[in-house]
Each structure stands twice: as structure tokens, then as C-alpha cells.
Amino acid sequence: MIAVSAIMKELAERLHMDVEKWELVGLLHDLDYEKTLSEKSKHGMVASEMLKGKLPEECLQAIRAHDHRTGVKSESVMDKALIAADCVWGLILRTAWATSSTKIRQIEVDMLKDMFRDASFPEFLKNGIMMCREINLTLEEFFKLALESLHKEWTIYKIDQ
């Protein structure tokens, strides 16, 4: 959730959106993950209920819409950004595992492109990542932004040095 939060923060800055809201949405979007393991169609819905009254409706909507299995349609820029951020983090993790790169700093944009094109990479994650185009970023720009956001965040917390 920290990684998705860092990516959302960077996206908000790039898109001139409310950085604090976007960062919080990234941090809290999987709050219900363990509670919904057996009912994936409720993932995001339970978190939204848990956070009701604590976050603005636009944030709750993004959390509800971030998992395609809920059936909640993504409509706002924040909704689409959260889906893309969550999915690109999945791409970064899979790339690290596939390349035996234990450090995120070793992952490069071209490595992400290769994994993204790989036939074994899940289609739902590809579709989620493609949401970057709906927020006016190319895949290359989005991959670069995601990696840079993690490098910044990891430096702050002295992770992955």
C-alpha cells in the first residue's frame, strides 16, 4: 500500500490534483484486503464502508472502483489513476521476481516494458495499467513516473538501499 501511495502522490503532483487525498487513497485502498480474501467481489467495498465519514466521497469511490471484480465503474481521474497505480505496482513486483532483482532501484523502464508485453502477464493487470492513457500519460511516461516515485519514497524511508 505504501508503494501505491507513493505512485498516487507522484501522479497527483503531475496532474495538479490534491496530493494529500491521492496519497491517502493509495495508502488505504487495500485496507480490507485480508477481510475480503474469500469474497474478492467485495474488495474495496468493505474498505469504503470502513472509511465512510473519514474520507471524501470521491476517495471512497476510487477505493470501490479499484478492483474490477466489484463491478463498480471507474469514472474519475482519481479512479483511473488508482487502478493504474495498483496494477503498475503488480508489474514492478513481477518484474523484480522474474529478473531476480531484489531491489526496486535495479528495475528499469525497459524491463517493465518487456514484462508488460510478456504473454504470461495477466490481462486484467495490463488493462489496469492502460488506464494511464486515460489520464494522459503514455506507458513509458507512466512506467518512469512509477519507478521514480518509488525511488523517492524508498529514499525517505531508507528502504531498498
Secondary structure, DSSP 8 states (H G I E B T S, - for coil): -HHHHHHHHHHHHHHT--HHHHHHHHHHTTTTTGGGTT-GGGTTHHHHHHHBTTB-HHHHHHHHHSSGGG-----SHHHHHHHHHHHHHHHHHHHHHHHT--SGGG--HHHHHHHHHSTTS-HHHHHHHGGGGGGT--HHHHHHHHHHHHHHHHHHHT---
